[in-house]
Amino acid sequence: GILSAGAEISISPEPAQPAEGDNVTLVVRGLSGDVLAHSWYAGPTLSLSYLVASYIVSTGDETPGPSHTGREAVRPDGSLAIWGVLPRHSGTYILQTLNRQLQTEVGYGHVQVYEILAPPVVTANNTELVEHRDTLRLACSSPSAAEARWFFNGDTLPVAARLGLSPDGRVLTRHGVRREEAGAYQCEVWNPVSASRSEPLNLTVYFGPERVAILQDSTTRTGCTIRLDFNTSLTLRCVARSCPEPEYVWAFNGRALQEGPDHLDISSMTSAQEGTYTCIAKNPKTLLSGSASVVVRLSAAAVTMMIVPVPPTPTEGQDVTLTVQGYPKDLLVYAWYRGPASEPNRLLSQLPSGNWIAGPAHSGREVGFANCSLLVQKLNLTDAGRYMLKTVTLQGKTDTLEVELQVAPLE
């Protein structure tokens, strides 16, 4: 905007909002026709130290003054031309004219030269913060005093976030940062002729773990009981809302099983694998943890005691386990037999002490387990045939089961 000192003379720059490097003309209007000389001053007063140049109309002679920068020239119509203006050319300009009656008139104008802005730089106290605990402070640094504004993920920063801005708009502060404030922040400095935006600064906000759950086949199973058929498999997967992805620890009946993967595989389900499975999710950044549990049981149909060879048809030279499903929980003793359940054919017996005793038919390759299962190692073709299990409970109940073992010959 241009202010005119008198009713006659007015001064306005063209262009009205010049950028540095532009050529600017201070256009004068309202001059009388009998002007003898023009004198331009770059300053607030008619002081000789502010004199840019004097111009004699009749001769066209121009005399530079102390404030002449080498870029100014007075035109015959009294206008002042400035080539390649710089920000230091901003300020008040005064034109003083002298007419033939030796009378003077004065006009005032103002020039604001806007600089071409360089990109600012955004710095942060920390780019990795913990939700609700840490404070975010972003600073916009620029050599220019131009106004600043903020952008978040490419859009203007929401008004609510402006509550944390400093008076000059250069510092953004958020106490107890939240997860939705994670993203890319940019600062932009601007003036009427130029705008320049910083490179994005990416902020990460750590949170969780929350909503820890155990999934079975993409179905949430947290807190429930899963029933499996004997010798079937199951994969439990642990999920949680967390940043970063949490570390997982699996436990079975309170005893740690494994650490690292988000899933746990249960293969060949037996009664020994019945119990409570727990997933513990730990966030190494927030130092918080959460857990979820499920109970895994054999299905009701699997409670009846039966013998299942694993693998079903082993090959000569392999090992086989005659796995017992649904063995009595109040077991006192069991005995394995090769063929009919007669004493001479006894392979081994399991005693209440937990030890097993080899019988007359033991070949040195058989091992008994507390769940009544029998391991036969390094099978040969003569190991094929009938095997019989006899169990006795604490109440004296006796059960007898048979299984026919097949051994496939090597090809």
Wavefront OBJ file of the C-alpha trace (Angstrom):
o trace
v 0.000 0.000 0.000
v 1.217 3.492 -0.764
v 0.743 6.559 1.372
v 0.657 9.949 -0.325
v 1.993 12.872 1.664
v 0.211 15.572 -0.227
v -2.965 16.028 -2.154
v -1.081 16.234 -5.470
v 1.804 13.766 -5.570
v 1.278 10.008 -5.113
v 3.874 7.253 -5.396
v 3.177 3.564 -5.999
v 5.505 0.661 -6.828
v 4.987 -1.530 -9.862
v 4.705 -4.413 -9.276
v 2.881 -3.716 -6.039
v 4.428 -6.734 -4.194
v 7.856 -7.236 -5.718
v 10.002 -10.268 -5.005
v 13.744 -10.065 -4.689
v 15.314 -9.943 -8.121
v 12.376 -8.087 -9.700
v 12.715 -4.773 -11.487
v 10.588 -2.186 -9.687
v 9.430 1.269 -10.729
v 8.224 3.838 -8.218
v 5.594 5.501 -10.399
v 4.827 9.158 -9.647
v 1.416 10.718 -10.301
v 0.124 14.237 -9.795
v 3.274 16.149 -10.820
v 2.917 19.693 -12.168
v 4.300 20.450 -15.603
v 6.904 23.024 -14.579
v 9.206 20.787 -12.516
v 12.876 21.737 -12.696
v 14.398 18.921 -10.606
v 13.577 15.645 -8.850
v 15.346 14.369 -5.714
v 14.748 10.829 -4.398
v 15.447 9.797 -0.829
v 15.512 6.228 0.547
v 14.678 6.913 4.175
v 12.165 8.431 6.550
v 13.391 12.032 6.237
v 14.790 14.469 3.718
v 18.302 13.983 5.005
v 21.270 14.196 2.662
v 22.498 10.833 3.937
v 19.316 9.210 2.516
v 19.667 10.875 -0.925
v 19.520 8.321 -3.743
v 19.835 10.641 -6.729
v 18.967 14.113 -8.050
v 17.746 14.674 -11.589
v 17.705 17.926 -13.608
v 14.772 17.809 -16.019
v 16.078 20.317 -18.558
v 19.466 18.648 -19.032
v 18.732 15.055 -18.041
v 21.688 15.083 -15.687
v 21.481 12.633 -12.764
v 23.669 12.928 -9.666
v 23.899 9.857 -7.360
v 23.637 10.430 -3.622
v 24.994 8.558 -0.538
v 22.127 6.001 -0.643
v 22.604 5.098 -4.295
v 23.268 1.309 -4.592
v 24.101 1.241 -8.284
v 20.678 -0.200 -9.144
v 18.628 3.033 -9.187
v 17.918 5.488 -11.984
v 15.571 8.522 -12.199
v 13.441 8.652 -15.314
v 12.447 11.864 -17.120
v 8.867 11.568 -15.797
v 10.226 11.604 -12.260
v 9.742 7.844 -11.570
v 12.511 5.909 -9.848
v 13.562 2.610 -11.434
v 15.323 -0.044 -9.323
v 16.795 -3.118 -11.033
v 17.086 -6.475 -9.294
v 15.695 -5.332 -5.965
v 16.893 -6.905 -2.751
v 15.163 -7.096 0.643
v 17.336 -4.162 1.775
v 15.570 -1.985 -0.790
v 12.421 -2.214 1.360
v 11.356 0.930 3.171
v 10.068 4.483 2.752
v 10.912 6.512 -0.356
v 10.480 10.296 -0.586
v 10.343 12.373 -3.769
v 11.042 16.085 -3.494
v 10.352 18.267 -6.554
v 11.458 21.838 -7.354
v 9.420 23.972 -9.780
v 10.240 27.137 -11.682
v 8.915 29.281 -8.851
v 11.506 27.551 -6.625
v 8.725 25.898 -4.688
v 9.004 22.286 -3.467
v 6.515 19.452 -3.159
v 7.010 16.180 -1.372
v 5.479 12.764 -1.953
v 5.890 9.583 0.106
v 5.799 5.955 -0.925
v 6.693 2.591 0.518
v 8.248 -0.504 -1.014
v 8.185 -3.961 0.553
v 10.503 -6.390 -1.207
v 9.696 -10.005 -0.376
v 12.501 -12.509 -0.334
v 12.388 -15.831 -2.180
v 12.259 -18.187 0.757
v 14.551 -21.164 1.252
v 13.064 -24.392 2.674
v 12.954 -24.403 6.471
v 14.132 -27.335 8.587
v 11.995 -29.184 11.135
v 13.734 -30.615 14.199
v 12.246 -32.666 17.029
v 13.212 -33.402 20.598
v 12.596 -37.060 19.710
v 11.028 -38.824 16.737
v 10.137 -41.972 18.723
v 7.734 -41.282 21.578
v 5.590 -43.324 23.970
v 1.874 -42.562 24.005
v 0.486 -40.576 26.994
v 3.968 -40.405 28.517
v 6.242 -38.313 26.302
v 6.020 -34.712 25.112
v 6.467 -33.778 21.457
v 8.318 -30.582 20.569
v 8.843 -29.630 16.934
v 10.774 -26.502 15.901
v 10.697 -24.808 12.504
v 14.072 -23.209 11.705
v 14.451 -20.649 8.920
v 16.793 -17.688 8.356
v 13.757 -15.675 7.291
v 11.338 -13.929 9.622
v 8.460 -14.910 7.333
v 5.296 -16.389 8.787
v 5.201 -20.130 9.393
v 2.459 -22.742 9.192
v 2.416 -26.491 9.839
v 1.300 -29.472 7.787
v 0.517 -33.012 8.964
v 0.563 -35.862 6.442
v 0.343 -33.299 3.649
v -2.680 -31.424 5.039
v -2.892 -28.242 7.077
v -2.448 -29.021 10.730
v -5.863 -29.342 12.460
v -7.003 -26.376 14.493
v -6.975 -28.413 17.717
v -3.244 -28.980 17.369
v -2.670 -25.232 17.031
v -3.358 -24.916 20.733
v 0.197 -26.156 21.203
v 1.804 -23.546 18.924
v 4.147 -20.845 20.157
v 3.124 -17.195 19.481
v 5.375 -16.990 16.419
v 4.083 -20.346 15.112
v 7.591 -21.788 14.957
v 7.362 -24.315 17.839
v 4.720 -27.029 18.169
v 4.315 -28.714 21.560
v 2.055 -31.652 22.461
v 2.051 -32.989 26.015
v 1.122 -36.647 26.408
v 1.366 -37.361 22.683
v -1.270 -39.702 21.233
v -0.994 -42.445 18.611
v -3.091 -40.529 16.070
v -0.431 -37.830 16.090
v 2.137 -40.176 14.560
v 2.939 -39.285 10.953
v 4.811 -36.813 8.748
v 5.197 -33.207 9.908
v 6.252 -30.297 7.709
v 6.736 -26.595 8.284
v 6.164 -23.982 5.591
v 7.383 -20.383 5.601
v 5.547 -17.967 3.356
v 5.088 -14.386 2.286
v 2.882 -12.853 -0.430
v 5.234 -13.895 -3.241
v 6.916 -17.054 -2.009
v 6.250 -20.221 -0.032
v 8.705 -22.976 0.835
v 8.019 -26.216 2.704
v 10.426 -28.380 4.675
v 11.185 -32.030 4.094
v 8.817 -34.292 6.068
v 9.871 -35.368 9.527
v 8.297 -38.706 10.459
v 7.119 -39.216 14.014
v 6.488 -42.650 15.560
v 4.286 -43.063 18.631
v 4.617 -46.357 20.500
v 1.594 -47.823 22.294
v 0.162 -51.078 23.597
v -0.075 -53.965 23.706
v -3.864 -53.792 23.879
v -6.671 -56.260 23.231
v -4.443 -59.313 23.380
v -6.344 -62.300 22.000
v -5.746 -65.883 20.897
v -7.145 -66.924 17.528
v -7.963 -70.367 16.183
v -8.567 -70.365 12.421
v -9.091 -66.557 12.469
v -11.748 -66.933 15.195
v -11.185 -65.315 18.576
v -10.892 -67.990 21.250
v -9.672 -65.953 24.220
v -11.033 -67.195 27.533
v -12.827 -70.238 26.109
v -12.229 -73.986 25.990
v -11.124 -75.623 22.744
v -11.870 -79.317 22.354
v -9.827 -81.461 19.993
v -10.089 -85.001 18.776
v -7.270 -87.314 19.683
v -4.134 -87.087 17.475
v -5.380 -83.952 15.686
v -3.393 -80.734 15.358
v -4.077 -77.135 16.348
v -2.438 -73.770 15.700
v -3.028 -70.965 18.183
v -2.191 -67.434 17.010
v -1.685 -64.453 19.314
v -2.710 -60.964 18.175
v -2.538 -57.559 19.846
v -2.865 -53.877 19.021
v 0.653 -52.605 19.509
v 3.383 -50.413 18.045
v 5.891 -51.842 17.497
v 4.816 -55.463 17.024
v 5.150 -57.039 20.482
v 7.363 -59.890 21.538
v 5.418 -63.054 22.367
v 5.946 -65.667 25.075
v 3.829 -68.838 25.214
v 3.195 -70.767 28.412
v 1.490 -74.072 29.183
v -0.060 -74.448 32.633
v 2.130 -71.577 33.835
v 5.370 -72.991 32.426
v 7.122 -71.110 29.633
v 7.183 -72.995 26.330
v 8.773 -70.740 23.731
v 9.499 -67.090 23.028
v 9.381 -65.210 19.737
v 6.737 -66.447 17.293
v 3.160 -65.185 17.364
v 1.796 -68.716 16.924
v 1.977 -72.020 18.747
v 1.507 -75.386 17.060
v 0.007 -78.340 18.913
v 0.426 -81.536 16.915
v -0.905 -85.040 17.611
v -3.163 -84.006 20.479
v -3.040 -86.315 23.512
v -4.185 -86.042 27.097
v -0.687 -84.899 28.067
v -1.297 -81.712 26.094
v -4.549 -80.838 27.852
v -4.348 -77.665 29.890
v -4.207 -73.859 29.806
v -2.246 -72.154 27.057
v -1.300 -68.523 27.643
v 0.121 -65.922 25.281
v 1.982 -62.983 26.835
v 2.601 -59.973 24.565
v 5.419 -57.618 25.611
v 6.137 -54.216 24.052
v 9.887 -53.464 24.299
v 9.299 -49.718 23.818
v 6.429 -49.013 26.203
v 7.565 -51.755 28.629
v 3.909 -52.803 28.944
v 2.504 -56.306 28.555
v -0.801 -58.098 28.198
v -1.950 -61.704 28.058
v -4.713 -64.034 26.942
v -5.435 -67.692 27.705
v -7.412 -70.645 26.378
v -8.047 -74.113 27.745
v -7.414 -77.037 25.385
v -9.127 -80.355 26.110
v -9.695 -83.639 24.333
v -13.195 -83.895 22.946
v -15.740 -86.030 24.775
v -15.506 -88.648 22.048
v -11.807 -88.982 22.719
v -12.180 -89.909 26.373
v -12.683 -93.627 25.621
v -9.330 -95.365 25.934
v -7.828 -96.513 22.659
v -4.414 -97.192 21.115
v -3.250 -95.291 18.043
v 0.089 -96.071 16.348
v 2.055 -92.936 15.394
v 2.881 -93.092 12.530
v -0.054 -95.317 11.535
v 2.003 -97.595 9.238
v 5.698 -97.267 10.052
v 8.436 -98.497 7.752
v 11.106 -100.992 8.669
v 13.874 -99.143 10.537
v 11.562 -96.362 11.794
v 10.333 -95.777 15.366
v 6.669 -96.087 16.290
v 4.755 -94.919 19.361
v 1.702 -96.873 20.412
v -0.071 -93.803 21.808
v -2.778 -94.358 24.392
v -5.773 -92.044 24.254
v -7.966 -91.599 27.325
v -5.866 -93.579 29.763
v -7.236 -93.651 33.361
v -6.323 -90.639 35.463
v -6.224 -92.832 38.598
v -3.882 -95.373 37.030
v -2.074 -97.685 39.421
v -0.087 -99.879 37.050
v -0.055 -100.962 33.423
v 1.629 -103.715 31.445
v 2.332 -104.193 27.737
v 2.252 -107.647 26.152
v 3.343 -109.006 22.833
v 0.476 -111.237 21.773
v -2.032 -112.534 24.366
v -1.835 -111.061 27.829
v 0.117 -113.875 29.382
v 3.066 -113.464 31.720
v 5.795 -114.960 29.468
v 5.005 -112.484 26.703
v 5.151 -109.390 28.900
v 7.220 -106.568 27.405
v 7.290 -104.172 30.364
v 5.295 -102.869 33.302
v 4.875 -99.335 34.692
v 4.882 -99.114 38.476
v 3.330 -96.464 40.763
v 6.827 -95.111 41.403
v 6.961 -94.032 37.746
v 9.639 -96.533 36.802
v 9.082 -99.281 34.269
v 10.381 -102.835 34.462
v 11.370 -104.864 31.407
v 9.584 -108.182 30.949
v 10.616 -111.469 29.311
v 9.603 -110.301 25.811
v 11.571 -106.993 26.059
v 14.064 -106.678 23.196
v 15.854 -103.610 24.486
v 14.160 -101.378 21.942
v 10.932 -100.711 23.860
v 10.364 -97.742 26.213
v 7.299 -97.126 28.391
v 5.876 -93.723 29.369
v 3.731 -92.490 32.237
v 0.734 -91.990 29.922
v 0.792 -95.718 29.093
v 2.268 -95.162 25.611
v 4.886 -97.586 24.278
v 7.806 -96.578 22.030
v 9.297 -99.289 19.818
v 12.557 -98.197 18.198
v 14.195 -99.290 14.948
v 11.396 -101.558 13.834
v 11.987 -104.775 11.976
v 9.451 -106.912 10.160
v 9.168 -109.335 13.094
v 7.847 -106.490 15.290
v 4.589 -106.523 13.330
v 1.643 -108.179 15.008
v -0.630 -107.888 18.003
v 0.197 -105.755 21.068
v -1.931 -105.734 24.197
v -2.177 -103.176 27.040
v -3.537 -104.041 30.459
v -4.298 -101.234 32.969
v -5.256 -101.360 36.633
v -6.720 -98.311 38.470
v -6.441 -97.421 42.151
v -9.998 -98.723 42.553
v -8.905 -102.050 41.084
v -10.654 -101.611 37.721
v -8.902 -103.568 34.980
v -9.056 -102.778 31.251
v -7.438 -104.560 28.334
v -6.843 -103.063 24.861
v -5.335 -104.565 21.718
v -3.761 -103.057 18.625
v -2.438 -104.663 15.446
v 0.894 -103.106 14.399
v 1.817 -103.206 10.733
v 5.390 -102.670 9.569
v 6.009 -101.834 5.926
v 9.153 -103.351 4.373
v 11.802 -101.134 2.848
v 11.565 -100.971 -0.947
l 1 2 3 4 5 6 7 8 9 10 11 12 13 14 15 16 17 18 19 20 21 22 23 24 25 26 27 28 29 30 31 32 33 34 35 36 37 38 39 40 41 42 43 44 45 46 47 48 49 50 51 52 53 54 55 56 57 58 59 60 61 62 63 64 65 66 67 68 69 70 71 72 73 74 75 76 77 78 79 80 81 82 83 84 85 86 87 88 89 90 91 92 93 94 95 96 97 98 99 100 101 102 103 104 105 106 107 108 109 110 111 112 113 114 115 116 117 118 119 120 121 122 123 124 125 126 127 128 129 130 131 132 133 134 135 136 137 138 139 140 141 142 143 144 145 146 147 148 149 150 151 152 153 154 155 156 157 158 159 160 161 162 163 164 165 166 167 168 169 170 171 172 173 174 175 176 177 178 179 180 181 182 183 184 185 186 187 188 189 190 191 192 193 194 195 196 197 198 199 200 201 202 203 204 205 206 207 208 209 210 211 212 213 214 215 216 217 218 219 220 221 222 223 224 225 226 227 228 229 230 231 232 233 234 235 236 237 238 239 240 241 242 243 244 245 246 247 248 249 250 251 252 253 254 255 256 257 258 259 260 261 262 263 264 265 266 267 268 269 270 271 272 273 274 275 276 277 278 279 280 281 282 283 284 285 286 287 288 289 290 291 292 293 294 295 296 297 298 299 300 301 302 303 304 305 306 307 308 309 310 311 312 313 314 315 316 317 318 319 320 321 322 323 324 325 326 327 328 329 330 331 332 333 334 335 336 337 338 339 340 341 342 343 344 345 346 347 348 349 350 351 352 353 354 355 356 357 358 359 360 361 362 363 364 365 366 367 368 369 370 371 372 373 374 375 376 377 378 379 380 381 382 383 384 385 386 387 388 389 390 391 392 393 394 395 396 397 398 399 400 401 402 403 404 405 406 407 408 409 410 411
